[in-house]
Amino acid sequence: MVIKNFLQLSVLMMSFGLISPALAKEVDRVPSEVRLSHAKELLGNSYKRKVVRKNEATEDIQNFVKATTLKFLPKEFKSKSGAVSEAILDAANEFELDPVFLMAVIQNESSFNPKRKGTVGEIGLMQILPKTAEWIAGLYDLEYHGAKSLYQPEVNVWIGAALMDKLRHQFDSASRLYVSAYNVGPKKLRKMISENKKPKEYVQAVMKRYIALYSGFQAKGDSKVQSKAAWENTINLTKKLAKN
């Protein structure tokens, strides 16, 4: 058996009775090296100048994801914030993505509204088409019971993260390409590239939210008295960005 990531390791340890199920869920759910490696992939040469780098030594990403998810979800879905944040963290770990990036995509796609339906039939948090969901669920052996299940936030997050993983592999981890492909589709993106067109708007929108969220992460972890206000300002900024 080849152990590919920490999540598989914790499950294996649990099966041998080495750790409890509760502890297994919390064992290094998103290792810092995974999160930072993806951050560098996303930001490229600008990584050194970004706020993400200032959070290299910060381990408390899990609590930030949980708190931010609770803050963003509409009132009627706040009771599910724990399950949604766990889906974000576990899917990020499984596919070696930065969970903050997944939150940025969700914020950009749906403003964290699980009921959101797009103009061409995209559904839920990560705005996924039912035909795409069926394809990805089959490829990755994920739970999917038709279009209605995309309104279930946890199902939507897992399928959306798996789709991002598929595109990431298709475009050789070139972040601007696979993030753009998430929006326009790989076929249309390749056509745009062949015509020497460079899609920018969607990538820029996602990355603005990504950086804004990391600013909130830094503020939330700051010990200064003003940190709570700084974090609230960051949350409000990402909400304003989502409306643009």
Summary of the structure (lengths in Angstrom):
residues: 244
radius of gyration: 17.7
end to end distance: 47.5
largest distance: 57.0
contacts: 752
relative contact order: 0.11
helix: 72%
strand: 1%
